[in-house]
Amino acid sequence: MSKPRMLFLTIFTMLVAGLNFPIGKIALSFGSPFVLLAIRFVGAGLLMLPFIVKRPHPRSGAAWLKLATIGLFQSALVMSGIYLSMQTISSGSSSVLSSSNPIWFIVFSFLIFGMRYRLLQWAGVIIGFIGVFITQGLEMQMQSGFWFALGAGMAWGMATLLSSRLG
């Protein structure tokens, strides 16, 4: 892929990802979080349909179960946590908390699969948690949105872990 095309796609992806939270927050004034999720998933499915129709699909029930499990964590839990969180906290706070997924990936891979990490990596986890705490104004928000967004980050970390483990 050419460098200009890669640069364009990178900037486009950053723009779409960056606008996702403020637009979602605005859209919440017009509908419930689950209506917005339904619109988002149906729209995404229709956009992807031409690209996946000709690709091979899983043949076994176990393979479909793996896909469904990853989809549950990656899409349903993450996005519902994000939209539910934005009812009581800002879109910026929701973005930061739900993007804590790399931290949760390390924590869950250690707790569930016994992965061993070096001291420097654990220092990164601690620094990451401190960074999240600082971005939240050095206080724990006890609104339900805080917990939904943090749960979205956890679900995203778990989805990443499952994707790497299940293939």
matplotlib code that plots the C-alpha trace (Angstrom):
import matplotlib.pyplot as plt

x = [0.0, 1.3, 2.4, -0.2, -3.0, -1.9, -1.7, -5.2, -6.7, -5.0, -6.3, -9.8, -9.8, -8.7, -11.4, -14.2, -13.0, -12.6, -16.0, -17.7, -18.0, -19.3, -21.7, -23.0, -23.5, -25.5, -27.5, -28.5, -30.8, -32.8, -33.1, -32.3, -28.8, -30.2, -32.0, -28.7, -26.9, -29.5, -29.1, -25.3, -25.2, -27.7, -25.9, -22.5, -23.9, -25.3, -22.1, -20.0, -22.4, -20.9, -17.5, -18.3, -20.8, -18.1, -15.7, -15.6, -17.7, -17.3, -18.7, -18.9, -21.0, -17.9, -16.5, -19.7, -19.8, -16.3, -17.4, -20.5, -18.5, -15.9, -18.8, -20.6, -17.6, -16.2, -19.4, -22.4, -20.8, -18.3, -20.8, -23.7, -21.3, -20.2, -23.7, -25.0, -22.1, -22.6, -26.0, -24.3, -20.7, -19.0, -18.1, -14.4, -14.5, -16.3, -13.7, -10.8, -12.3, -13.4, -10.0, -8.3, -8.6, -4.8, -4.4, -7.3, -5.8, -2.6, -4.5, -7.0, -4.3, -2.4, -5.4, -7.1, -4.2, -1.3, 0.7, 3.9, 4.9, 8.1, 8.3, 8.5, 5.2, 3.5, 4.9, 3.2, -0.1, 0.2, 1.2, -1.8, -4.2, -2.6, -3.1, -6.7, -7.2, -5.5, -7.7, -10.8, -9.9, -8.1, -11.4, -13.5, -16.9, -19.5, -22.1, -23.3, -21.7, -18.2, -18.8, -20.4, -17.5, -14.9, -16.9, -16.7, -12.9, -12.8, -15.0, -12.8, -9.7, -11.4, -12.4, -8.9, -7.6, -10.2, -9.5, -5.8, -6.5, -9.3, -8.0]
y = [0.0, 3.4, 5.9, 8.6, 6.0, 4.7, 8.2, 9.0, 5.8, 6.5, 10.0, 8.9, 6.2, 8.6, 11.1, 8.5, 7.1, 10.5, 11.7, 8.6, 9.7, 13.3, 12.2, 9.4, 11.8, 14.1, 11.2, 10.1, 13.2, 11.7, 8.1, 5.4, 3.8, 0.5, 2.1, 3.8, 0.4, -1.2, 1.5, 1.2, -2.6, -2.8, 0.0, -1.7, -5.1, -3.7, -1.9, -5.1, -7.4, -7.0, -7.7, -10.8, -12.6, -14.2, -15.0, -18.4, -18.8, -21.1, -24.6, -25.9, -24.9, -24.4, -21.9, -19.9, -20.0, -18.5, -15.8, -15.1, -14.9, -12.5, -10.5, -10.3, -8.8, -6.8, -5.2, -5.7, -5.2, -2.5, -0.4, -0.7, 0.2, 3.3, 4.5, 3.8, 5.6, 8.8, 9.2, 10.4, 11.2, 13.2, 11.6, 12.4, 10.5, 7.6, 7.6, 7.4, 4.8, 2.5, 2.9, 1.4, -2.0, -2.6, -2.4, -4.9, -7.2, -7.6, -8.0, -10.6, -12.5, -12.8, -13.7, -16.1, -17.6, -17.2, -15.1, -13.9, -10.2, -8.4, -5.8, -3.1, -4.2, -4.2, -0.7, 0.3, -1.1, 1.0, 4.1, 3.4, 3.3, 6.5, 8.2, 7.2, 8.5, 11.8, 12.2, 11.8, 14.9, 13.0, 11.7, 8.6, 9.4, 7.3, 7.9, 4.8, 6.0, 5.7, 2.0, 1.4, 2.9, 1.1, -2.1, -1.4, -1.1, -4.4, -6.1, -4.7, -6.0, -9.4, -9.4, -8.7, -11.5, -13.9, -12.9, -13.6, -16.9, -18.3, -17.0]
z = [0.0, -0.9, 1.9, 0.9, 0.9, 4.2, 5.6, 4.3, 5.8, 9.1, 9.3, 8.2, 10.8, 13.6, 12.5, 12.5, 15.9, 17.4, 16.3, 17.5, 21.1, 20.7, 18.0, 20.1, 23.0, 20.8, 19.4, 22.9, 23.1, 20.2, 21.3, 23.8, 23.9, 22.6, 19.7, 18.8, 19.1, 16.8, 14.2, 14.4, 14.2, 11.3, 9.4, 9.9, 8.9, 5.7, 4.9, 5.5, 3.6, 0.1, 1.5, 3.5, 1.3, -0.9, 1.9, 3.5, 6.7, 9.7, 9.2, 12.7, 15.6, 17.8, 15.3, 15.3, 19.1, 19.2, 16.9, 18.9, 22.2, 20.7, 19.2, 22.5, 24.2, 21.3, 20.1, 22.3, 25.7, 24.6, 22.7, 25.1, 28.0, 26.1, 25.1, 28.6, 30.2, 28.1, 29.8, 33.0, 32.1, 29.4, 26.1, 26.8, 30.1, 28.4, 25.7, 28.2, 30.4, 27.6, 26.0, 29.0, 27.2, 26.8, 30.6, 31.1, 28.5, 30.5, 33.8, 32.4, 30.5, 33.8, 35.9, 33.4, 31.4, 33.8, 31.4, 32.9, 32.4, 33.3, 36.1, 33.4, 31.9, 35.3, 35.8, 32.6, 33.9, 37.0, 35.1, 32.8, 35.7, 37.2, 33.8, 33.6, 37.2, 36.3, 33.1, 35.3, 37.3, 40.1, 41.5, 41.2, 39.6, 41.3, 38.6, 36.8, 33.6, 35.1, 35.8, 32.4, 30.6, 32.8, 32.1, 28.4, 28.7, 30.5, 27.9, 25.1, 26.8, 27.2, 23.5, 22.5, 24.7, 23.4, 19.8, 20.3, 22.1, 19.9, 16.6]

ax = plt.figure().add_subplot(projection="3d")
ax.plot(x, y, z, "-o")
ax.set_aspect("equal")
plt.show()
